[in-house]
Each structure stands twice: as structure tokens, then as C-alpha cells.
Amino acid sequence: MMDRHPHRPSCARRLRQEALTRGDSVHELARTIRAHCSVSSLRAHRLARGLTLKQAADALNARAASRADAPRVDGDQLGHWETGRRPRPVTLGLLCEIYDCSPQDLGLAAPAAAVIDQVRSAPDVREDDGLGSLELQVDFFRRAVDRTLAAGTVTATQLDHLDEQVLWDRERYVCTPPRPMMGSLLGHLAEVRELAAHRQPAAVQARLSELTAVLATLIADALMKLGHLTRSRSWYATARNAADDSGSTELRARVRAQAAMLPYHYGPLEAAVALAREARVLCRNRPSPTAAFAWAAEARALAKLGDSEGAQSALARAAAAFEQSRTGSTSEQDAFAFPERRFRLYESGTQTALGRTSRARRVQEAGLRLYPANTGIDPALLTFEAALCLAHDHSAAEACQLAGATLLGLAPEHRTSIVVERARDVVGALPARVRGSRAVRELREIIALPPTQV
């Protein structure tokens, strides 16, 4: 029984942070909050997700927008439900959807008498059907539930086909410019969304959530490359939600490691560190490509922040995890893989930011040898870091020439916002006294050129 003085929301926030460190699921956290903070199950599920009353009400209204029979609610109404009042059945169904749980989980399961009344009032149940006894009514209701569970609209063949299509997109993404990729990614996401909108068995719903997380991550990355930063941030949030919904710890960690790229390139760097740490905590100290990815992402963000000791420690952990998890079976032509060439890209970023130019050059040379000709912008990013090393070593003319040649060598469709920003970083790394030199002026002129003129 709950006491009369529920704990303040700050207590639930502390429990949520502790649960994140342990890798607990949101359902486990909700049970912990309910027991510890003396709140209802419904309130515990909201607090476990870090939502305010208004945010939860907005989510409920958004889900109800297409339902004519669903009422609009506000935070006050939701608060009443959390403290004892009971919502209408249609609203209860929507609450179960947004919190991804059952009425029992929310502490709002209908009493047995109400369930029997619902069965009796169903259009295909009559008193003369011999369903007057409790036993027969319970049997009927079980069969009705079984029919609902079997009513999924996705076959195993459909799912396999979708998996193949998304894997193909993942492989094409490595070398295809972001703008043409968007159409394919959005097309597959529309198909996944249509299937997920219908009631599916749990295993099917989990696979659809996994596909949603992968596609949303690639869309977010493409938007980042194109310079649509606000949209990219929103899509990364959608990807994290879908990954969490899938129940796959590996995917949850991988999506967060991927999402750390946006604040790494565009700030705030502290957000990149936080996302990378979330990812590695989810890996639970088990060596894997995802753990190596998370440690490497944390290392280069810490290096940019000037935390030399933290960056070196994280890079050493990344290298150890990478070596322990190498199997040689992962396709390098997969945007969700973390092959050696990508590890070298992150290692280069760390060493360059730490000013260790000799080590960085060796890493850059090793990384560039691993890239075939048609592999998107990653080789260009490595070359821009080589130009930054030249800038750090006071070779301004050589730095500008290398950065300019790299931009000129990119196909117009790959000359997106992110590579232009990296060229600007080279200019920004030069001492103020040389920024008026001929080499710098020429680089700025190349940066200003439209892609079609490069």
C-alpha cells in the first residue's frame, strides 16, 4: 500500500539515472519507482520515462488525434487518473500504447466482473449460447484474445523481405550521397510504419521497431550531413525511442553511439560524451564492436574538450574492445558496422584534437589505405584531419592546399554541409596572423563555390 506522502519527482529522476547506469528496462524502473516513491503504477510509468504531466498528455493527444472516440486531455486530468480516478476504456487503451504496457502494468486492469460484462455485451455473445457460467465465459474470452493475437498482418516472408531491403540500404548508404538516399530510406520507413500501426505479435512488433530504429538513424545521419541539424536531432530522438521499444540492448547502445556524432561535429560536446557513455553503459563492459564504437566516440569528444587523460583512457579501452571483438565476419559495406577503417577515423579525431600530429598522421595513413575508391565522405574527413595536423604544425600553406584539394576532389553530391564545415575548421585552426595569406584566401574561395562549380 502507498503511504500518504509520495516522494517528489526529483527522487524518481535519481532512480532513473541509477537505472540507466545499471541498464534496467523502463518497466523495471517503473516498478522500482512505484515501490520506493509510493506513487501509483500509472504515475510510476510516466516518471520512469522522464515525462512531465504536460508531455505525457501531449503524447496521449497526439496518439488520439485519429480517433474520433478519444477525448482530449490535459495534465490535470492525467494527474487525476494517476491519483485514483479511472479513465474510459478507449483512453486506457491509448495510455497502454504510449507507455507500451498492459492495463495490469498501469494498475488499471478491469475487475473480473467488468470483463464478464464486456463479454456478455459483445455482439456475438448471447445468453442462450450457454455462456452463463463463469468458466464458459472465461474460456470464450481466452479464445477471443487468442484470435486477436493471431490477427497480425505481417508474415515471416514480408519481414525477411523488409530486412533484406533495409540491409541493402545500409550497404548503399556507405557510398551513396545523402540526398538520394533519403527517398529510399523514407520509402522503407513508410512501409514499416504502416505494418507497425496494426496490432502485431510481440516478436513481430520488436522486429518492426528494430527496423524503425535503423532507418531513423540513417535518416538522422543524412540530415546531419546536409546541415539540417534540428531535424537531425529530432530523428535521432525518434531512433532512440524505437530502439528502446525494440528491447534490443545492442541496438539501443548502437543508436546512441551513432547519435553522438551530431553533437561531436556541431556541439555541445558534453552531449556527445553523455550519449557515448550511455552507449557503453548499455554494453555492460562486454567487448563488442558497439562497445568499441562507444569508447571511441567518447574518446574523441573528450579530446575536443581538452580532457587529455580521459581521452587517452577511453581510446585505450576502445582499442582493447575492438581487438577482442574482431571476427572478420562483419561486412565493411554496412553503415551500422564498425570496421577497422571507421575505428581509425575516430582514433584520428582523438589524436588530432590532442595535438599528437605524428601519431595522428600514422593513423590517417593507415585508415586511408583501408578505404576503397567509392566510400563516401569518410576518406575526406580523414584528409581534413591531416590538414588540421599541418595547421597545428604551422604549415599553413600546405594545410590550405590539402583542404582545398580535398574539397575539389569530392563529387558535387558529396560536397555537403559537413565537409564544408570541416574545411572551415582548417581555416579556424590557423593563427590569426596568416589568415590573410594567399593560401587561406584561395581556400576560402573554394569553400564559397557552389557544389556544381567545384
Buried (B, 14 or more C-beta within 10 A) or exposed (E): EEEEEBBEBEBBEEBBEEBBEEBBEBBEBBBBBBEBBBBBBBBBBBBBBBBEBEEBBBBBBEBBEEEEEBBEBEBEBBBEBBEEEEBEEEBBBBBBEBBBBEBEBBBBBBEEEEBBEBBBEEEEBEEEEEBEEEEEBBEBBEEBEEEEEEEBEBEEEEBEEBBEBBBEBBBBBBBBBBEEBBEBBEEBBEBBEEBBEEEBEEEBBBBBBBBBBBBBBBBBBBBBBBBBBEBBBBBBEBBBBBBBBBBBBBBBBBBBBBBBBBBBBBEEBEBBBBBBBBBBBBBEEEBBBBBBBBBBBBBBBBBBBEBBEBBBBBBEBBBBBBEEBBEEEBEBBBBBBBBBBBBBBBBBBBBBBBBBBEBBBBBBEBBBEBBEEEBBBBBBBBBBBBBBBBBBBEBBBBBBBBBBEBBEEBEEEBBBBBBBBBBBBBBEBBEEEBBEBEBBEBBBEBBEEEBEEB
